[in-house]
Amino acid sequence: MAATSGVGLSWRSSVSDRPASKSARRVSGHSSSLVKMAISVEKKPFTLEKSEETFNAAKNLMPGGVNSPVRAFKSVGGQPIVFDSVKGSKMWDIDGNEYIDYVGSWGPAIIGHADDKVNAALVEALKKGTSFGAPCVLENELAATVIDAVPSIEMVRFVNSGTEACMGVIRLARAFTGRSKILKFEGCYHGHADSFLVKAGSGVATLGLPDSPGVPSAAASLTLTAPYNDSAAVAALLELNRGEVAAIILEPVVGNAGFIPPAPGFLAELRRLTSEHGVLLIFDEVMTGFRLAYGGAQERFGVTPDLTTLGKVIGGGLPVGAYGGRRDIMEMVAPAGPVYQAGTLSGNPLAMTAGIETLRRLREPGSYEQLDRVTGELVKGLVEGGKAAGHEVCGGHVGGMFGFFFAEGPVANFEDAKKSDTAKFGRFHRGMLEEGVYLAPSQFEAGFTSLAHTAQDLEKTLEAAARVFHRI
Ligand SMILES: *Cc1c(COP(=O)(O)O)cnc(C)c1O
């Protein structure tokens, strides 16, 4: 295939390169769907022709056809869906199929996609320009909001992604303690910086890569790992590396190895151990921040880390990350202190606006109760539906974050998670797509609900799940 041709040409070539037999099959599939459509006019037949065409073209243009690996559906098989628009709890693909969405752009869409008030505020901000490369008042507003909300945060630095936040916070922790090693947990994902691509979850787990080529062993050797929920292993590692560990970083509720909550007392024990060893405790709340509670996992579980990273929800769907924590530590960040970290688009007015408006909506009374209730009902229904159809399933949720495994459970760490039936999950995933429900395309990702999910959405989802559970 002529992969080197221009954009338009390679798109055409990928179309004409389709095997004739495949297009013939598609045509016959389509005509039988037309018959179905005549019988039930309101329901559009499920086809993914345009998605397939676009994704095939994308594979020539971008590695794997995507700009973030899990989107390629490698672990569930089949065709990734190419989307056209989103609103509330729904997404529409370029073939015109509608889905109830439980990915929420991997977390940011907590008040629902394309919220009217957020959009209106963005339009006003847009009129004043997209980026100043200089201070703006909106930065103060979002900073004050975050400091007010998150127990550990006395000062904050905004960046453009969760990866950047985690990279920055580790440099800061090393500078503050004068130590080089960090400790993370197997299956936890903290973005794609070198020191975190050691037993990382999310896409790394999905693709089954042990680590990534390109990460120097010297960088990886400074990262110690322990099984999640195993405080005895942490105590042993801290003892063995006395005086050398700068920080322990973790997802206070894991979402990147599937959904794994902390065992009772685990977070408190980490707080005790880190204080005893002069190690900083970092909660990576890129996923859990403003998701489990307004003050994140640290509010929900009553354990205050020294430093916290944020992302996803605080950007309201625009690229934002942040790190913050104790003032004495944060004052080491440049230009207040010597620890360098910068960003051309950091704190830009559009991103700040989306964050401010999203958090404003979340502060309305009852938001988190609603998320908790909807998500609880969803998971309960999924687990009951799966069991009723004879499957081994287990699941859980905290606030608006959930997960379920095709496994007997309980799942306490990444080893347990890996024992789940991922092939069955792939079939379930595909079945749900055909039923108009969009789930994260991997067993090793958490799911998310939003304030826009209705009782009707839930009902439709659980009815669809019941049908799919019976046919997989
Ligand atoms: C998503 C995520 C990151 C990375 O954030 P990006 O914005 O994708 O770089 C880091 N940590 C956790 C816990 C995450 O869920």
The ligand as a Tripos MOL2 file, in Angstrom:
@<TRIPOS>MOLECULE
LIG
   15    15     1     0     0
SMALL
NO_CHARGES

@<TRIPOS>ATOM
      1 C1         -5.1460    9.5900   33.1270 C.3       1 LIG1
      2 C2         -4.2000    9.4550   34.2390 C.ar      1 LIG1
      3 C3         -2.9150   10.0070   34.1860 C.ar      1 LIG1
      4 C4         -2.3690   10.6440   32.9390 C.3       1 LIG1
      5 O1         -3.0680   11.7780   32.5750 O.3       1 LIG1
      6 P1         -2.9760   12.2760   31.0380 P.3       1 LIG1
      7 O2         -3.7580   13.5530   31.0630 O.co2     1 LIG1
      8 O3         -3.5650   11.2060   30.2090 O.co2     1 LIG1
      9 O4         -1.5380   12.4970   30.7570 O.co2     1 LIG1
     10 C5         -2.1160    9.9360   35.3100 C.ar      1 LIG1
     11 N1         -2.5580    9.3360   36.4200 N.ar      1 LIG1
     12 C6         -3.7750    8.7960   36.5270 C.ar      1 LIG1
     13 C7         -4.2170    8.1590   37.7950 C.3       1 LIG1
     14 C8         -4.6320    8.8170   35.4270 C.ar      1 LIG1
     15 O5         -5.8310    8.2290   35.5090 O.3       1 LIG1
@<TRIPOS>BOND
     1     1     2 1
     2     2     3 ar
     3     2    14 ar
     4     3     4 1
     5     3    10 ar
     6     4     5 1
     7     5     6 1
     8     6     7 2
     9     6     8 1
    10     6     9 1
    11    10    11 ar
    12    11    12 ar
    13    12    13 1
    14    12    14 ar
    15    14    15 1
@<TRIPOS>SUBSTRUCTURE
     1 LIG1         1 GROUP 0 **** ****
